[in-house]
């Protein structure tokens, strides 16, 4: 049975179209990105991470796993210049859990640990699309709210990607807008994965978007056409049968 996890989604991609991901561009990696390390341990990972607190763990994790990588110690945005990185600890641990890029210092930000002035670059400045290879790389975006700016500053690189994975927040109400933004850039929905619930309510999902040019090239990404419109019932899955009768519990009760 197929589950909506990023690992399973990308393993199917790897089976259908092995050449479509020869490099990984991981934007907002923190200390590691498990699903990309798991599915693509043999590919080169370009890791974009501006938070210095993560670097030692990040380099050790990828070196220990034997994964070839380039660490880009910079933030991405829609400008080449400097902005302010606000490091926060939202779980009260005192450890950096989230970072937010802002054009000005905001000392009143909730759960603030510190503020750093950092170099920012556009993705189109940091990477050369013609050196990556058209429809041969995957981009993952998870940067706590500035994904739109990164897309704006990386239109050329994004246009050549085979897949883009982007986090969408129900609280920020950006699921539809982010999907629409990438659709305007030549992509369409391939999968919705790793639903995260907070107190039993949907909070985050990851959208897997496929480049329309890759979909047009590979008929297996068009299963209805692959089967010439005929429904092949053994290949049809609706929900997760073994969980249908499990009771839903009140998440506010211990």
C-alpha positions as CSV (number, residue, x, y, z in Angstrom):
1,X,0.0,0.0,0.0
2,X,1.3,3.5,-0.9
3,X,1.5,6.0,2.0
4,X,1.9,9.7,1.4
5,X,5.5,10.1,2.6
6,X,8.3,11.9,0.9
7,X,10.4,8.8,1.0
8,X,7.8,6.8,-0.9
9,X,7.0,9.5,-3.3
10,X,10.6,10.0,-4.3
11,X,11.3,6.3,-4.5
12,X,8.6,6.0,-7.1
13,X,10.1,9.0,-9.0
14,X,13.5,7.3,-8.9
15,X,12.0,4.1,-10.4
16,X,10.0,5.9,-13.1
17,X,12.6,8.4,-14.1
18,X,16.1,7.7,-12.7
19,X,17.8,10.5,-14.8
20,X,15.4,13.2,-13.5
21,X,17.3,13.6,-10.2
22,X,21.1,13.7,-10.6
23,X,21.6,16.5,-8.1
24,X,19.7,17.7,-5.0
25,X,19.4,21.4,-4.1
26,X,18.3,21.5,-0.5
27,X,17.4,24.9,0.7
28,X,16.9,25.2,4.5
29,X,18.6,21.9,5.5
30,X,19.3,22.7,9.2
31,X,21.2,19.6,10.4
32,X,20.1,17.1,7.9
33,X,17.2,16.2,5.5
34,X,16.5,12.5,6.2
35,X,14.3,11.7,3.2
36,X,16.7,13.2,0.7
37,X,19.7,11.4,2.3
38,X,17.7,8.1,2.3
39,X,16.5,8.2,-1.3
40,X,19.5,9.9,-2.9
41,X,22.6,9.0,-1.0
42,X,24.6,8.6,-4.3
43,X,23.8,12.1,-5.6
44,X,25.6,15.4,-4.9
45,X,23.6,17.5,-2.5
46,X,23.9,21.3,-2.6
47,X,23.0,22.4,1.0
48,X,21.9,26.0,1.6
49,X,21.9,26.9,5.3
50,X,22.7,30.3,6.8
51,X,22.5,29.3,10.5
52,X,26.0,28.8,11.9
53,X,24.7,26.7,14.9
54,X,23.9,23.9,12.5
55,X,27.2,23.6,10.6
56,X,29.1,21.2,12.8
57,X,26.2,18.7,13.0
58,X,25.4,19.1,9.3
59,X,28.9,18.5,8.1
60,X,29.3,15.4,10.4
61,X,25.9,14.0,9.3
62,X,26.6,14.1,5.6
63,X,30.3,13.1,5.9
64,X,29.4,10.1,8.1
65,X,26.7,9.0,5.6
66,X,29.3,9.2,2.8
67,X,27.1,11.7,0.8
68,X,28.9,14.1,-1.5
69,X,27.8,17.7,-0.7
70,X,28.6,21.3,-1.0
71,X,27.7,23.5,1.9
72,X,26.6,27.0,0.9
73,X,26.8,29.1,4.1
74,X,24.4,31.8,2.9
75,X,20.7,32.6,2.9
76,X,18.7,32.8,-0.3
77,X,16.2,35.5,-1.1
78,X,15.1,37.7,-4.0
79,X,18.0,40.1,-3.6
80,X,21.8,39.9,-3.5
81,X,22.8,41.8,-0.4
82,X,22.3,41.6,3.4
83,X,19.3,40.9,5.5
84,X,18.8,39.9,9.2
85,X,18.5,36.3,10.4
86,X,16.4,36.0,13.5
87,X,17.1,32.7,15.4
88,X,14.3,31.5,17.7
89,X,13.6,28.6,20.0
90,X,9.9,27.9,19.8
91,X,9.9,24.8,22.2
92,X,11.6,26.6,25.1
93,X,14.7,24.4,24.9
94,X,17.1,27.3,24.2
95,X,18.2,25.5,21.1
96,X,17.7,27.1,17.7
97,X,14.6,25.5,16.2
98,X,13.5,28.1,13.6
99,X,15.1,31.0,11.8
100,X,13.4,33.9,10.1
101,X,14.9,36.3,7.5
102,X,13.7,39.9,7.8
103,X,14.8,43.1,6.1
104,X,15.2,44.8,9.5
105,X,16.0,43.8,13.1
106,X,12.9,42.9,15.2
107,X,14.0,42.6,18.9
108,X,10.4,41.9,19.9
109,X,10.0,38.7,17.9
110,X,8.6,35.8,20.1
111,X,11.1,33.3,21.4
112,X,14.1,35.2,20.0
113,X,17.6,33.9,20.7
114,X,19.7,36.3,18.6
115,X,19.9,38.3,15.4
116,X,22.6,38.0,12.8
117,X,23.3,40.2,9.8
118,X,23.8,37.8,6.9
119,X,24.7,37.7,3.2
120,X,21.8,36.8,1.0
121,X,21.9,35.8,-2.7
122,X,19.4,35.0,-5.3
123,X,19.3,31.3,-6.3
124,X,19.9,32.4,-9.9
125,X,23.1,34.1,-8.7
126,X,24.3,31.2,-6.5
127,X,23.7,28.4,-9.1
128,X,24.2,28.3,-12.8
129,X,21.3,26.6,-14.5
130,X,23.3,25.6,-17.6
131,X,25.8,23.8,-15.4
132,X,23.1,21.8,-13.5
133,X,21.5,20.1,-16.5
134,X,17.9,20.7,-17.6
135,X,15.4,18.5,-15.9
136,X,18.1,16.7,-13.9
137,X,17.8,18.1,-10.4
138,X,15.4,18.4,-7.5
139,X,14.8,21.5,-5.3
140,X,13.6,21.3,-1.7
141,X,12.4,24.5,-0.1
142,X,11.8,24.7,3.7
143,X,12.8,28.1,5.0
144,X,10.1,29.3,7.5
145,X,8.1,31.6,5.3
146,X,10.4,33.2,2.7
147,X,9.9,30.5,0.0
148,X,8.1,33.0,-2.3
149,X,11.1,35.3,-2.2
150,X,13.4,32.5,-3.1
151,X,11.3,31.4,-6.0
152,X,11.3,35.0,-7.2
153,X,15.1,35.2,-7.0
154,X,15.5,31.8,-8.7
155,X,13.2,31.6,-11.6
156,X,15.8,30.4,-14.0
157,X,17.1,27.6,-11.8
158,X,13.6,26.6,-10.8
159,X,12.4,26.4,-14.4
160,X,15.0,23.7,-15.1
161,X,14.2,21.6,-12.0
162,X,12.5,18.3,-12.5
163,X,10.7,18.5,-9.1
164,X,10.2,21.2,-6.5
165,X,9.3,20.2,-2.9
166,X,7.8,23.0,-0.8
167,X,6.4,23.1,2.7
168,X,2.9,24.7,3.0
169,X,1.4,25.9,6.2
170,X,-2.3,25.8,7.0
171,X,-1.8,28.6,9.6
172,X,-0.1,30.9,7.1
173,X,-2.8,30.0,4.6
174,X,-0.2,29.6,1.9
175,X,-1.0,26.1,0.5
176,X,-3.0,27.2,-2.4
177,X,-0.9,30.3,-3.2
178,X,2.4,28.3,-3.2
179,X,0.9,25.6,-5.4
180,X,-0.4,28.4,-7.8
181,X,2.9,30.2,-7.8
182,X,4.7,27.0,-8.9
183,X,2.0,26.2,-11.4
184,X,2.7,29.6,-13.0
185,X,6.4,28.6,-13.2
186,X,5.5,25.5,-15.3
187,X,4.8,22.9,-12.6
188,X,1.8,20.9,-11.4
189,X,0.9,18.8,-8.4
190,X,2.5,15.4,-8.2
191,X,2.0,14.5,-4.5
192,X,1.0,15.9,-1.1
193,X,3.1,14.3,1.6
194,X,3.9,14.1,5.3
195,X,0.7,15.7,6.7
196,X,1.5,17.1,10.1
197,X,-1.2,17.5,12.7
198,X,-1.1,19.8,15.8
199,X,-3.7,18.9,18.5
200,X,-5.4,16.7,15.8
201,X,-5.7,19.6,13.3
202,X,-3.8,19.8,10.0
203,X,-0.8,22.2,10.4
204,X,1.7,21.5,7.6
205,X,2.0,19.5,4.4
206,X,4.8,19.1,1.8
207,X,3.8,19.7,-1.8
208,X,5.7,17.7,-4.5
209,X,5.5,19.6,-7.8
210,X,6.5,18.1,-11.1
211,X,7.8,20.1,-14.1
212,X,5.3,19.9,-16.9
213,X,8.0,19.3,-19.4
214,X,9.2,16.2,-17.6
215,X,5.6,15.0,-17.2
216,X,5.1,15.4,-21.0
217,X,8.3,13.5,-21.7
218,X,7.6,10.5,-19.4
219,X,4.3,8.8,-20.0
220,X,4.5,7.0,-16.7
221,X,3.9,10.3,-15.0
222,X,0.5,10.3,-16.9
223,X,-1.0,7.1,-15.7
224,X,-4.4,7.7,-17.3
225,X,-2.8,8.1,-20.7
226,X,-0.5,5.2,-19.9
227,X,-3.5,2.9,-19.6
228,X,-5.3,4.6,-22.5
229,X,-8.1,5.7,-20.3
230,X,-8.9,2.2,-19.0
231,X,-9.2,1.8,-15.2
232,X,-6.9,-0.9,-13.8
233,X,-8.5,-1.6,-10.5
234,X,-5.6,-3.3,-8.8
235,X,-3.6,-0.1,-9.2
236,X,-6.3,2.0,-7.6
237,X,-6.0,2.9,-3.9
238,X,-8.5,4.9,-1.9
239,X,-7.4,5.8,1.6
240,X,-5.7,3.5,4.1
241,X,-8.1,0.7,4.7
242,X,-6.6,-0.8,7.9
243,X,-7.0,2.6,9.7
244,X,-10.6,3.4,8.7
245,X,-12.1,2.0,11.9
246,X,-9.5,3.3,14.4
247,X,-11.3,5.8,16.7
248,X,-10.4,9.5,16.7
249,X,-9.5,10.7,20.1
250,X,-9.7,14.2,21.7
251,X,-6.1,15.5,21.4
252,X,-6.7,17.9,24.3
253,X,-7.2,15.1,26.7
254,X,-4.1,13.2,28.2
